[in-house]
Amino acid sequence: MDYVGHIFRPPSEAESLLLQVTIGCSHNGCTYCGMYRDPVQRFRAKPRETVAADLDEAAAYSRDVEPIRRVFLCDGDALVLSTDRLLEILGQIRAKLPHARRVGIYGDARTILRKGDDELLALREAGLGIVYHGAESGDDEVLRRVDKGSTADDAAGAAAMLRRAGIRHSVMVMLGLGGVERSREHAAATARLLTAMDPPFVGTLVTTLVPGTPLAAEADAGRFALPDPWGMLEELRTLVADSAFTRCRFHANHASNYVPLSLNLPADRDGALRTLDALLAQRNPRTLRPESWRGL
């Protein structure tokens, strides 16, 4: 397989074929993100012949070793490709990997909204099953400060479009992204956004200051301060308490989280709140995931 730079994928795509169809991220401006800052990852589409060769290699593996049942299209915002090109790739996957049951992709609010209902429906019918969307925050001031490039209304509109197209939607939000200064506003607004989006999957990550990123530089200069672990848990409690979901698998078990939780909401809300309230009342560092165990 031809891979350029570091390859990233959602935790739930651990067993998937990682097919790199773009390199880097089309926006690549978020101040907290260090994923695609290597010059080799300057954003561009992978050549058609390279993607086709990778699929031929995967097809041989699927035929001779083990059937490939899931495919994830990398890199950070592969949904930015034209719909025609994505349909071409999805058609090749269907032809060459007949056992594949689902194709996933990263996509942000801007690229989802740009597609339109008819294009998203066509992609779903061609095999696109899930879009992973880093909404990060529902607070427009936080989104502006971190140069997200979209608003909370954009995220809610994108969720509605995916729902109409029948594409599953997994939303990621970041605890601590508002810093100490806007912790309450960030958590409350993010709970409101998640309620408006009502996705079937939500994952929380704890904001990490990645060396070399603008957010880390702001922290070094004293202009930004992350909440402490208990502040992060207060934000998580707000999300669990105040987000109203129809039916959501809510994960706070990414390696960056201080307390791993995996919930079915709203069914598990009361039990989760009892757990979080007990942790916040005790504030015992031994109940937290050790810093050495946490990661991106």
TIDREN-994259 format. One record per residue (C-alpha): x, y, z; residue number from 1. Coordinates in steps of 0.001 Angstrom, whole numbers, plus 524288, in hexadecimal, padded with zeros to 5 digits. Example, Ala and Ser with C-alpha at 12.3 -4.5 7.8 and 13.67 -1.06 7.14 Angstrom:
      u      v      w    k
  8300C  7EE6C  81E78    1
  83566  7FBDC  81BE4    2
END
This chain:
      u      v      w    k
  80000  80000  80000    1
  804BB  80D97  7FCCD    2
  80433  81647  808DD    3
  8093D  82436  8096A    4
  80BF0  82A30  816CA    5
  80533  8260D  82352    6
  7F848  81EEB  821C2    7
  7ED39  821AA  82B51    8
  7E043  81ACA  82D07    9
  7D520  81A5F  836E0   10
  7D689  81027  841AF   11
  7CAD4  808AD  83C6C   12
  7D1B8  806C8  82F56   13
  7DCDC  7FEE8  83564   14
  7D9B6  7F2D4  82D48   15
  7D6F4  7FA23  820A1   16
  7DEFD  7FB1D  8144C   17
  7E4C6  808C9  8149E   18
  7E433  80DB5  806B4   19
  7EB05  81ACB  8052D   20
  7E3E5  8223E  7FA82   21
  7E841  82FDC  7FE93   22
  7F460  83491  8059F   23
  7F316  83DD8  81125   24
  7E799  846AB  81431   25
  7E173  850B4  80B2E   26
  7DFB5  85A75  81655   27
  7EB51  85727  81F03   28
  7E99C  863BB  826AB   29
  7E41D  85F0F  833B6   30
  7ED39  86459  83E24   31
  7ECB2  85817  846A0   32
  7EFDB  84E3E  83BEC   33
  7FD61  84944  838B1   34
  7F940  83DBB  83074   35
  7FC96  842CE  822F2   36
  806FF  84D2A  82512   37
  81224  84592  81ED1   38
  81531  84BCE  8117E   39
  8141B  83E7D  80B0E   40
  805AF  83ECB  80EB0   41
  80270  84B07  806F6   42
  7F46E  848E0  802EA   43
  7F214  84256  7F5DA   44
  7EA75  8371F  7EFFC   45
  7F184  82A51  7EDE5   46
  7F36C  826C7  7DF97   47
  7E8ED  81DE7  7DA0B   48
  7F2D1  81397  7D620   49
  7F871  8132C  7E3E7   50
  7EB22  81127  7EA2A   51
  7E7CB  806C3  7DFFA   52
  7F489  7FF93  7E2AC   53
  7F1E0  7FFD9  7F144   54
  7E468  7FA20  7EEEF   55
  7EA38  7EF60  7E67A   56
  7F39E  7EC0D  7F18E   57
  7E87A  7EC15  7FB5B   58
  7E038  7E393  7F263   59
  7EAF2  7D949  7F1DD   60
  7EC00  7D965  800B3   61
  7DD40  7D884  8021F   62
  7DCC7  7CD0C  7F8BD   63
  7E896  7C567  7FD7E   64
  7EA2D  7C897  80BF5   65
  7DE43  7CE6F  81298   66
  7D214  7D527  80D54   67
  7D247  7E3EA  80F04   68
  7C535  7E7F7  814AE   69
  7C747  7F660  8178C   70
  7CE68  8014F  8109A   71
  7D204  80EB6  815C6   72
  7D59D  81983  80C42   73
  7E0EE  821E7  81111   74
  7E5C5  82C8C  81344   75
  7DFE4  836F5  81BDD   76
  7D53A  83C20  81309   77
  7D3FF  832BD  8079F   78
  7C5B9  83699  805D2   79
  7CAE7  84306  7FF7A   80
  7CD62  83B3F  7F311   81
  7C380  83D75  7E852   82
  7B782  834E8  7E905   83
  7BADF  82F0E  7DBCE   84
  7C850  82AFC  7E0B1   85
  7C2B4  82557  7ED36   86
  7B895  81DC4  7E593   87
  7C382  81880  7DD10   88
  7CB13  813F2  7E90E   89
  7BEF3  80E04  7EF58   90
  7BC1C  806CC  7E2AC   91
  7C9DF  8013E  7E284   92
  7C875  7FCDE  7F0A7   93
  7BBAA  7F612  7ED93   94
  7C19C  7EF39  7E1CD   95
  7CE9A  7EB53  7E7DB   96
  7CABD  7E907  7F605   97
  7BDA2  7E202  7F547   98
  7BDE3  7DE7C  803C2   99
  7BED0  7ECAD  8081C  100
  7B290  7F01E  80FCB  101
  7B57A  7FE45  812F7  102
  7BDCA  809A6  80E8E  103
  7C0E5  814C6  817E7  104
  7C700  8221A  81615  105
  7CAB7  82E76  81D61  106
  7C2C5  83A57  8197F  107
  7C118  847A9  81FA1  108
  7B522  85064  81F77  109
  7B9F1  85874  813FA  110
  7BBCE  84CDB  80AF2  111
  7AF16  84653  80F0F  112
  7A752  852B1  80C7F  113
  7AE14  854A9  7FF7A  114
  7A982  8476A  7FA90  115
  79AF1  84991  7FAF6  116
  7902E  83FAC  7FD65  117
  79073  83907  7F017  118
  79F12  836E7  7F057  119
  79EFC  8315A  7FE19  120
  793F0  82834  7FA71  121
  79BB6  8238A  7EEA1  122
  7A78C  82111  7F73A  123
  79F66  81958  800E5  124
  7998E  81122  7F601  125
  7A755  80E8E  7F0F1  126
  7AB9D  80952  7FE27  127
  7AFA5  814B1  806E6  128
  7AA98  81085  81422  129
  7B002  819BB  81E64  130
  7B5FB  8274D  81F4D  131
  7BEB5  82AE3  82AD4  132
  7BD6B  83945  82DC5  133
  7C5B4  840FC  8373A  134
  7BBE4  84B16  83BE8  135
  7C4CB  84DE9  847B6  136
  7BC3B  8585B  84E35  137
  7AED3  85E86  84DA3  138
  7B438  86BA3  85200  139
  7B64C  87466  8462E  140
  7C00F  87CB2  84DA2  141
  7C861  870B0  8505F  142
  7C71E  86C51  84243  143
  7CB94  879B9  83DBF  144
  7D725  879D2  846F9  145
  7DC03  86C85  84275  146
  7D9B9  86FCC  8340B  147
  7D082  86465  831EF  148
  7CB3D  86A73  82578  149
  7BD01  8675F  82881  150
  7B279  86ACB  8325C  151
  7A95A  86351  83B41  152
  79E3E  865F3  831C8  153
  7A689  86027  826ED  154
  7A87E  853CC  82EFD  155
  79A00  85295  831E0  156
  796BB  85493  82388  157
  7A09E  84A49  81F83  158
  79AAA  84098  82904  159
  78D2A  842DE  82349  160
  7924E  8407E  81586  161
  798CD  833AE  8194C  162
  78C61  82F43  8200F  163
  78452  8321F  813EE  164
  78DFA  82A7F  80B99  165
  78DC2  81ED4  814CC  166
  79C56  81FC6  817CB  167
  7A056  81CBA  825B6  168
  7A707  827B4  82CDB  169
  7B18F  826C3  83747  170
  7B487  833BD  83DF0  171
  7C0D6  83718  84570  172
  7C16D  841E8  84F99  173
  7CD04  846C9  85774  174
  7CCAA  848B3  86617  175
  7D48E  8547A  86A5A  176
  7D516  85B15  85D1C  177
  7CFD6  867C8  862CA  178
  7DA71  867F1  86D07  179
  7D7D6  86BF9  87AFD  180
  7D256  878EA  87646  181
  7C6F2  87353  86E7B  182
  7C594  865E4  87490  183
  7B772  867AE  878D3  184
  7B336  86E40  86C36  185
  7BA0C  863EE  86410  186
  7B3D8  8588A  86B56  187
  7A621  85E45  86B97  188
  7A664  8622D  85D3F  189
  7ABEE  85501  85939  190
  7A0E8  84E03  86057  191
  79722  85696  85903  192
  79DD0  85390  84C1F  193
  79DD8  844E9  84E9E  194
  78F61  845B3  851C3  195
  78CEA  84CBA  844E4  196
  7954B  84309  83D48  197
  78FF5  836DB  84442  198
  79A47  82DD5  83E61  199
  79A8B  81F1C  840C0  200
  7A8CC  81FB6  84514  201
  7B064  829AE  84D11  202
  7BE7E  8290B  85184  203
  7C527  8324B  85AF9  204
  7D39F  8355B  85AAC  205
  7DB2E  83D34  864A9  206
  7E241  848AD  85E78  207
  7F0D8  84663  85E6C  208
  7FAFA  850EE  85C2F  209
  802B7  84B81  850C7  210
  8105C  85162  84F74  211
  811B7  859B7  8435A  212
  8035B  85D56  84271  213
  7FE41  86B3E  843E0  214
  7F62A  86752  84FC4  215
  80246  8622C  856A1  216
  8092B  86EF6  8537A  217
  7FDCC  8768B  85965  218
  7FEE3  86E62  865B5  219
  80D96  87096  86661  220
  80B1D  87F37  86552  221
  8012D  87EDD  87050  222
  7F583  881FF  86792  223
  7EEE2  874BD  868ED  224
  7ED9E  86B51  87456  225
  7E783  85DDD  87412  226
  7DE11  85A00  87EDD  227
  7E3B8  85048  8887F  228
  7DEBE  8422B  88831  229
  7D35A  84582  89113  230
  7CF96  850BC  88837  231
  7CF96  8473A  87CE1  232
  7C6A2  83E1D  8847C  233
  7BD96  84973  887A3  234
  7BC67  84BF9  8790F  235
  7B9F0  83D90  87678  236
  7AF58  83D94  880E4  237
  7A8BB  8490D  87A23  238
  7A8B8  841C3  86D31  239
  7A2E7  83583  87342  240
  798E0  83CFD  87B4B  241
  7945C  8471C  8717E  242
  79541  84094  86414  243
  7882A  83AE4  85FE1  244
  789E4  82F61  856A0  245
  78007  8268C  85032  246
  78980  81B17  8509B  247
  79815  81D40  85182  248
  7A414  81517  8540B  249
  7AC18  81ECE  85BD3  250
  7BA7F  81BC8  85D7A  251
  7C3CD  822B1  866B0  252
  7CDAF  8179E  865CA  253
  7D79F  81D85  85C73  254
  7E56D  81C89  861FE  255
  7E576  82B1B  864FD  256
  7DA28  82A1A  86EA6  257
  7DCBA  829EC  87D44  258
  7D157  820C4  88042  259
  7CD17  81725  875BF  260
  7BE6D  81653  873DC  261
  7B679  80F56  86987  262
  7A805  8125C  86A7D  263
  79B1A  81035  863D6  264
  793F1  81D14  86537  265
  78A37  8207B  86A23  266
  788E6  81322  870CC  267
  795D2  813DC  8783D  268
  7951C  8224D  87BD2  269
  7916B  82109  88A31  270
  79BB6  816CC  88D1A  271
  7A638  81E90  88618  272
  7A2BE  82ADB  88D98  273
  7A3AD  82389  89A7E  274
  7B132  81EC1  8968E  275
  7B5BF  82C3B  8926D  276
  7B00A  832D7  89E6C  277
  7B71D  8293B  8A748  278
  7C3F8  82B8B  8A04E  279
  7C255  83A46  8A0FD  280
  7BEC5  839BF  8AF56  281
  7CAA8  8318F  8B2F2  282
  7D46F  837F6  8A99E  283
  7DDAB  82CAF  8ABE6  284
  7E887  82CBB  8A1AA  285
  7E996  81DEE  8A2DC  286
  7DC39  81C9B  89C66  287
  7E144  82313  88FFC  288
  7E875  81CE6  884B1  289
  7F6EC  81FA1  88745  290
  7FCFD  82A06  87EB7  291
  806BB  82004  8798C  292
  7FB57  817D5  87478  293
  7F4A8  82305  86D91  294
  7F763  825ED  85F63  295
  7F27C  82B5F  852A5  296
END
